C-alpha cells in the first residue's frame, strides 16, 4: 500500500512539473469574475449544489481547469463558451481571486458519516481504492504543487457528479487516468457516501 501511495505522489509531482503560470492579480480577477458570479457566487461559494464552490481552491488547480475548458481537454458546453476569449492572464487573475476567498463549510448527515469517513481516510483495500486523503489531505486542503484540488466543503452533489463522470470517462483531464481508475472501483453507494463526507470536511 505504501509503495502504491508513493507511486501516486510521484506521478502527481511529475505531472505538476509543467510550465509556470502567469502571476494572478486578485483585484483584477475580482473584476473579471463578474460573469462567473451568476453560478459560482461573488465570493466563490455557489448556492446551487450542482455548481462547484471555487473559494479557497488552489490557484494552480483553478488555472489548469480553466485552461482545460479552453482547450477542450475538459468538456463543458457552458464553460467552453464562458472562457472563450479569455487570455492566460485573465485566467490567472480569476484563479488568484477565487483562491483568495474562504470556502464556507458544508455538513454531512449521520447516514453517510461512517462509510464516507472510512473511504476518505482509509480507502477500500478489497477493491484497491486508496485513501482520498493521500492526495487531498486529511482536512481536504489538496496539494497545490501537484494541482490536486482542495475538496473541503465542496457540494456533495457536485463531487458525486464528478466521480460519476470520471467513472464513465466523460471527464478525462486527470493525469495518467488517476481519478478514472480510482472512481471506477467505487460503487454508487461509496461515491455518494464519500461525496457527502467531503461536504462536511474541514
C-alpha positions in Angstrom: 0.0 0.0 0.0 2.9 2.4 0.9 4.6 1.7 -2.4 1.3 2.4 -4.3 0.9 5.7 -2.4 4.5 6.8 -3.2 3.8 6.0 -6.9 0.7 8.1 -6.9 2.6 11.0 -5.3 5.5 10.7 -7.7 3.2 10.7 -10.7 1.4 13.8 -9.4 4.6 15.8 -9.0 5.9 14.6 -12.4 2.7 15.9 -13.9 2.9 19.2 -12.0 6.4 20.0 -13.3 4.9 21.9 -16.3 5.1 25.5 -17.4 4.9 28.1 -14.8 1.6 30.0 -14.8 1.4 33.8 -15.0 1.1 35.5 -11.7 -2.5 36.3 -11.0 -3.8 39.7 -9.8 -6.5 39.4 -7.2 -8.1 42.8 -7.7 -8.1 42.3 -11.5 -9.6 38.9 -11.0 -12.4 40.2 -8.9 -13.5 42.5 -11.8 -13.0 39.8 -14.4 -15.0 37.2 -12.4 -18.3 39.2 -12.6 -19.8 36.8 -15.1 -18.7 33.8 -13.1 -20.6 35.0 -10.0 -24.0 34.0 -11.5 -23.2 30.4 -11.0 -20.3 30.3 -8.5 -21.2 33.2 -6.2 -19.5 36.6 -5.8 -17.2 35.1 -3.2 -16.8 31.7 -4.9 -19.4 29.9 -2.7 -22.1 28.8 -5.0 -25.5 28.3 -3.6 -26.6 25.8 -6.3 -25.2 22.3 -5.3 -24.6 21.3 -9.0 -22.2 24.2 -9.4 -18.8 23.9 -7.6 -17.6 26.1 -4.9 -14.4 27.8 -6.1 -13.5 29.7 -3.0 -10.2 28.7 -1.4 -9.4 26.3 -4.2 -5.7 26.2 -5.2 -4.8 28.8 -7.8 -2.8 26.3 -9.8 -5.7 23.9 -9.9 -8.2 26.6 -11.0 -5.8 27.8 -13.7 -5.4 24.2 -15.0 -9.2 23.6 -15.1 -10.0 26.8 -16.9 -7.2 26.2 -19.4 -8.6 22.7 -19.9 -12.0 24.1 -20.6 -10.4 26.5 -23.1 -8.5 23.7 -24.9 -11.3 21.2 -24.7 -9.3 18.8 -22.6 -12.2 19.1 -20.1 -15.6 19.2 -21.9 -18.4 21.5 -20.9 -20.5 23.5 -23.4 -21.3 26.1 -20.8 -17.8 26.6 -19.6 -16.3 26.5 -23.1 -18.5 29.4 -24.1 -17.7 31.4 -21.0 -13.9 31.0 -21.2 -13.8 31.7 -24.9 -11.8 34.9 -25.4 -10.1 34.8 -22.0 -6.3 35.2 -22.1 -4.0 33.2 -19.9 -3.5 36.3 -17.8 -7.3 36.7 -17.4 -7.5 33.1 -16.3 -4.6 33.6 -13.9 -6.3 36.7 -12.4 -9.6 34.9 -11.9 -7.9 31.9 -10.4 -6.0 34.2 -8.0 -9.2 35.9 -6.9 -11.2 32.8 -6.1 -8.1 31.2 -4.4 -8.1 34.2 -2.1 -11.6 33.7 -0.9 -12.6 31.4 2.0 -14.8 28.4 1.4 -17.9 28.0 3.5 -18.1 24.5 5.1 -21.0 22.2 4.4 -22.2 19.4 6.5 -22.6 15.6 6.4 -25.6 13.6 7.6 -25.1 10.7 10.1 -26.3 8.4 7.3 -23.1 8.7 5.3 -20.6 9.8 8.0 -19.1 6.4 8.9 -18.8 5.0 5.4 -17.6 8.3 3.9 -15.0 8.8 6.6 -13.7 5.2 6.2 -13.3 5.7 2.5 -11.7 9.1 2.7 -9.3 8.2 5.4 -8.6 4.5 4.7 -9.8 3.7 1.2 -11.1 0.2 0.4 -8.3 -2.4 0.4 -10.6 -5.1 -1.0 -11.3 -3.1 -4.2 -7.9 -1.3 -4.4 -9.3 2.2 -3.6 -6.6 4.3 -2.0 -7.5 6.7 0.8 -8.6 10.1 -0.6 -6.6 11.9 2.0 -3.4 10.5 0.5 -3.7 13.1 -2.3 -6.3 15.6 -1.0 -5.0 15.8 2.6 -6.5 14.9 5.9 -8.6 18.1 6.0 -9.3 18.2 2.3 -6.8 21.0 1.6 -5.5 19.3 -1.5 -1.9 19.5 -2.9 -1.4 22.7 -5.0 2.1 21.8 -6.2 0.6 18.7 -7.8 -2.5 20.5 -8.9 -4.6 18.2 -6.8 -7.8 20.1 -5.7 -9.0 21.0 -2.3 -12.2 19.1 -1.5 -13.1 20.6 1.9 -16.7 21.8 2.0 -17.5 21.1 -1.7 -21.1 20.4 -2.5 -21.8 16.7 -2.3 -23.9 16.7 -5.5 -21.1 18.3 -7.5 -18.5 15.9 -6.1 -20.6 12.9 -6.8 -21.3 14.1 -10.3 -17.6 14.4 -11.0 -16.9 10.9 -9.6 -19.6 9.6 -11.9 -18.0 11.5 -14.9 -14.6 10.0 -14.1 -16.2 6.6 -13.8 -17.9 6.8 -17.2 -14.9 8.6 -18.9 -17.0 11.7 -19.6 -14.3 13.6 -17.7 -10.8 12.7 -18.7 -8.5 15.5 -17.8 -7.0 13.7 -14.9 -3.2 13.0 -15.2 -2.4 9.4 -16.1 -6.1 8.4 -15.6 -5.6 8.6 -11.8 -9.1 9.6 -10.9 -10.7 7.5 -13.7 -9.0 4.4 -12.3 -10.0 5.2 -8.7 -13.6 6.2 -9.4 -14.2 3.1 -11.5 -13.5 1.0 -8.3 -16.1 2.8 -6.3 -19.6 1.6 -6.0 -22.5 4.0 -6.4 -23.1 3.9 -2.6 -19.4 4.6 -2.0 -19.5 7.6 -4.3 -22.5 9.0 -2.5 -21.0 8.4 0.9 -17.6 9.9 0.3 -19.1 12.9 -1.5 -21.3 13.6 1.5 -18.4 13.3 3.9 -16.3 15.7 1.8 -19.0 18.3 2.1 -18.6 18.4 5.8 -14.9 18.0 5.8 -12.9 21.0 7.2 
